[in-house]
């Protein structure tokens, strides 16, 4: 296994005037909290922090769209290098926009499935909001973009056929707003994306969630998969140090039980961990919560067999 730091905040909106989201500090904060030690002190590839701007950029309606594109191209190269060595790629972000680069790098081996564990579906795209009026934030669009919806800066990647992930190869686990009358992206339910909102996840329990995931993965047994973990899937009572906390959330012990067999599976090519904001964690208690969770996951310690490359 190799860790890649992706210190991006490019996909997030400012929470107030002159604010810059602090997710770029997450890798360093988690390292200070002992993350590397609890996962076996793997080698680290560190990407440079990109420059954040609250202002629109030319020829894109995504905030920081061009900077985000450049950062994700660099991340894709880093993930590709890790996977070429047959190693598991653990990408520590950063905001959810890093999912694009991670998948673009991993997808060069072949098609992928995606387990998208997030308190939000992140399915905003021009079909469900007025992109001419509102400047989009890629951290709320990552699932839409990786399934081919939206700005080409986030949907088209060198050497990889579009989309990065087919709808039917996605499970979205943890959405907490899907039953609200003003749910922002109800059209996600009209796609082939497999959705398990937080209410259903709690109702069917760990075994029910695991069975749904296993059934999807069993449909294409020769295909690898990627795990995306946005820590806002935890209840805000446990993890308030995110840009958009909420309740209910998947209980921490259930989340660990769901993730354990996934990261231990030889078909899993890597994992992204996103949206922790150390600026909202002045005493480090929530960094410690994440480190404790990660310590319970059986990350591989030896290289796996490298796959042949195909788009």
C-alpha positions in Angstrom: 0.0 0.0 0.0 1.0 3.6 -0.6 -0.6 6.7 0.7 -1.2 9.7 -1.6 -1.9 13.1 0.0 -4.4 15.2 -1.9 -4.6 18.5 0.0 -7.4 20.1 -2.1 -10.2 22.4 -1.0 -11.0 23.4 -4.6 -14.4 21.7 -4.7 -15.9 23.5 -1.8 -17.8 26.8 -1.5 -16.7 29.4 1.1 -18.8 29.1 4.2 -18.8 32.9 4.6 -17.2 35.9 2.9 -13.4 35.7 2.6 -13.4 32.1 4.0 -11.2 29.4 2.5 -12.2 25.8 3.5 -9.6 24.0 5.6 -9.8 20.5 4.0 -6.4 21.1 2.4 -5.0 20.7 5.9 -6.5 17.3 6.5 -3.6 15.0 5.5 -1.2 16.8 7.8 -3.7 16.8 10.6 -4.4 13.1 10.3 -0.7 12.3 10.1 -0.2 14.4 13.3 -2.9 12.3 14.9 -1.1 9.1 14.1 -2.7 7.9 10.9 0.4 6.5 9.3 1.5 4.6 12.3 -1.9 2.8 12.8 -2.0 1.7 9.2 1.5 0.2 9.1 3.7 3.3 8.2 3.3 2.9 4.4 5.3 5.1 2.0 3.7 8.4 1.1 3.5 10.4 -2.1 2.6 14.0 -1.4 0.9 16.3 -3.9 1.3 20.1 -3.6 -1.5 22.2 -2.3 -3.4 23.9 -5.1 -4.4 27.6 -5.1 -8.0 28.2 -4.0 -10.1 31.1 -5.4 -13.7 32.1 -4.7 -13.9 33.9 -8.1 -15.3 32.3 -11.3 -12.8 31.0 -13.8 -13.0 31.5 -17.6 -15.0 29.0 -19.7 -16.3 26.9 -16.8 -19.2 27.2 -14.3 -17.4 25.0 -11.7 -15.7 26.9 -8.9 -11.9 26.5 -9.4 -12.7 24.3 -12.4 -9.4 24.7 -14.2 -7.2 24.4 -11.1 -9.3 21.4 -10.1 -8.6 19.8 -13.5 -4.9 20.3 -13.2 -4.8 19.0 -9.6 -6.8 15.9 -10.6 -4.5 15.2 -13.6 -1.6 15.2 -11.2 -3.5 12.9 -8.8 -4.4 10.6 -11.6 -0.7 10.2 -12.5 0.1 9.5 -8.8 -2.6 6.8 -8.5 -1.6 5.3 -11.9 2.0 5.0 -10.6 0.9 3.2 -7.4 -1.3 0.8 -9.3 1.4 0.1 -11.9 3.4 -1.3 -8.9 0.4 -3.5 -7.9 -0.1 -1.5 -4.7 -3.3 -0.4 -3.0 -3.7 3.4 -3.3 -5.0 5.2 -0.2 -5.7 8.8 -1.1 -6.1 11.1 1.8 -7.9 14.4 0.9 -9.0 17.0 0.7 -12.5 17.5 -0.6 -14.6 15.1 -2.7 -13.5 16.5 -6.1 -10.4 14.4 -5.7 -12.5 11.4 -6.6 -12.2 12.3 -10.2 -8.4 12.1 -10.3 -8.3 9.0 -8.2 -10.7 7.1 -10.6 -9.0 8.5 -13.7 -5.7 7.0 -12.5 -7.2 3.7 -11.5 -9.4 3.4 -14.5 -6.5 3.0 -16.9 -6.3 -0.6 -15.7 -9.8 -1.3 -16.9 -13.4 -0.7 -15.9 -14.3 -0.1 -12.2 -17.1 -0.2 -9.8 -17.5 2.5 -7.2 -18.7 2.2 -3.6 -19.6 5.8 -2.8 -20.0 6.2 0.9 -21.2 9.7 1.6 -23.9 11.5 3.6 -24.8 13.2 0.3 -25.3 11.8 -3.2 -23.1 14.6 -4.7 -25.2 14.4 -7.9 -25.6 18.0 -8.8 -25.3 18.6 -12.6 -26.7 20.9 -15.2 -29.9 18.8 -15.5 -31.0 19.6 -11.9 -29.7 23.1 -11.2 -29.3 26.4 -13.0 -25.6 26.4 -13.8 -25.9 29.7 -15.6 -27.1 31.3 -12.4 -25.1 29.4 -9.7 -21.4 28.7 -9.7 -21.1 25.0 -9.1 -19.0 23.3 -6.4 -17.4 20.1 -7.6 -17.5 18.5 -4.1 -21.3 18.4 -4.5 -21.0 17.1 -8.1 -18.4 14.4 -7.9 -20.7 11.4 -8.4 -22.5 13.2 -11.3 -19.1 14.0 -12.9 -17.6 10.6 -12.6 -20.7 9.1 -14.1 -20.3 11.4 -17.1 -22.7 14.3 -16.3 -21.5 17.9 -16.4 -18.5 20.0 -17.4 -16.0 18.2 -19.6 -13.3 19.4 -17.2 -14.6 16.8 -14.8 -15.9 14.2 -17.2 -13.3 13.7 -19.9 -9.9 12.2 -18.9 -6.9 11.3 -21.1 -6.6 7.6 -22.0 -10.0 6.7 -20.4 -13.2 6.2 -22.2 -16.2 8.2 -20.8 -17.7 7.9 -18.3 -15.2 7.0 -15.5 -17.9 4.8 -13.9 -21.1 3.4 -15.4 -24.3 4.1 -13.4 -25.0 0.4 -12.8 -21.5 0.0 -11.3 -22.2 2.5 -8.5 -23.6 2.0 -5.0 -24.3 5.3 -3.2 -24.5 4.6 0.5 -25.5 7.1 3.2 -27.6 9.9 1.6 -29.5 11.6 4.5 -31.6 14.1 2.5 -33.3 11.8 0.0 -36.6 11.8 1.8 -36.8 15.6 2.2 -39.3 17.4 0.1 -36.6 19.7 -1.2 -34.0 17.0 -2.0 -31.5 18.7 -4.3 -31.0 15.9 -6.8 -34.0 13.5 -6.9 -33.1 12.4 -10.4 -30.4 10.2 -9.0 -33.2 7.8 -8.2 -34.1 7.7 -11.9 -30.8 6.3 -12.9 -29.3 2.8 -12.6 -27.2 3.9 -9.6 -27.8 1.6 -6.7 -28.9 3.9 -3.8 -29.0 2.9 -0.1 -29.9 6.0 1.9 -29.0 6.2 5.6 -32.5 5.3 6.7 -32.5 2.1 4.7 -28.9 1.3 5.7 -29.9 1.5 9.4 -33.0 -0.5 8.8 -31.3 -3.4 6.9 -28.2 -3.3 9.0 -24.6 -4.2 8.1 -25.5 -7.6 6.7 -28.1 -6.1 4.4 -25.8 -3.4 3.2 -23.0 -5.9 2.6 -25.3 -8.2 0.7 -26.3 -5.4 -1.7 -22.7 -4.4 -2.3 -21.7 -8.1 -2.8 -24.5 -8.6 -5.3 -23.4 -5.7 -7.4 -19.7 -6.7 -7.3 -20.6 -10.3 -8.1 -22.2 -9.3 -11.3 -18.8 -8.4 -12.8 -16.3 -10.7 -11.0 -13.3 -9.7 -13.2 -13.8 -6.0 -12.5 -12.0 -4.0 -9.8 -13.6 -1.4 -7.6 -12.8 1.7 -5.7 -14.1 2.9 -2.2 -14.9 6.5 -1.6 -15.4 7.6 2.0 -16.7 11.0 2.8 -16.5 11.2 6.6 -19.7 13.3 6.7 -21.5 10.0 6.4 -21.0 9.8 10.2 -23.6 11.6 12.3 -22.7 15.1 13.2 -22.7 14.2 16.9 -19.6 12.1 16.0 -18.1 14.0 13.1 -19.1 17.7 13.0 -15.7 18.8 11.5 -17.0 18.8 7.9 -18.4 21.5 5.7 -22.0 20.0 5.7 -22.6 17.9 8.8 -25.9 16.3 9.5 -28.0 13.6 11.1 -28.7 10.8 11.1 -25.5 9.1 10.1 -24.2 5.5 9.7 -23.0 4.4 13.1 -19.2 4.3 13.3 -19.1 0.6 14.2 -21.4 -0.2 11.3 -19.3 1.8 8.9 -16.2 -0.1 10.0 -17.9 -3.4 9.5 -19.1 -2.4 6.0 -15.6 -1.2 5.0 -13.5 -4.0 6.4 -14.3 -6.7 3.8 -14.1 -4.1 1.0 -10.6 -2.9 1.6 -9.4 -6.4 2.3 -10.8 -7.6 -1.1 -8.0 -8.1 -3.7 -10.3 -6.5 -6.3 -10.2 -3.2 -4.4 -7.8 -0.9 -6.1 -7.9 1.9 -3.6 -9.8 4.3 -1.4 -10.4 8.0 -1.1 -11.0 9.7 2.3 -12.4 13.2 2.2 -14.0 16.3 3.7 -12.5 16.4 7.1 -11.7 20.0 8.0 -9.1 20.5 10.7 -10.2 24.2 11.1 -13.3 22.8 12.7 -11.4 20.5 15.0 -9.2 22.9 17.2 -8.4 20.2 19.8 -7.9 17.3 17.4 -10.6 15.1 18.8 -12.2 14.5 15.4 -8.9 13.7 13.7 -8.5 11.1 16.4 -11.9 9.7 15.6 -11.0 9.2 11.9 -7.6 7.7 12.9 -9.4 5.2 15.2 -11.8 4.2 12.4 -9.0 3.8 9.9 -7.0 1.7 12.3 -9.7 -1.0 12.2 -9.5 -1.4 8.4 -7.3 -4.3 7.1 -5.4 -2.4 4.4 -3.1 -4.6 2.4 0.6 -4.5 3.3 2.0 -6.4 0.3 1.6 -5.6 -3.4 -1.2 -7.3 -5.3 -0.8 -8.7 -8.7 -0.8 -5.8 -11.2 -3.6 -5.8 -13.8 -3.1 -5.4 -17.5 -3.9 -1.9 -18.8 -7.0 -1.2 -20.8 -9.4 1.7 -21.1 
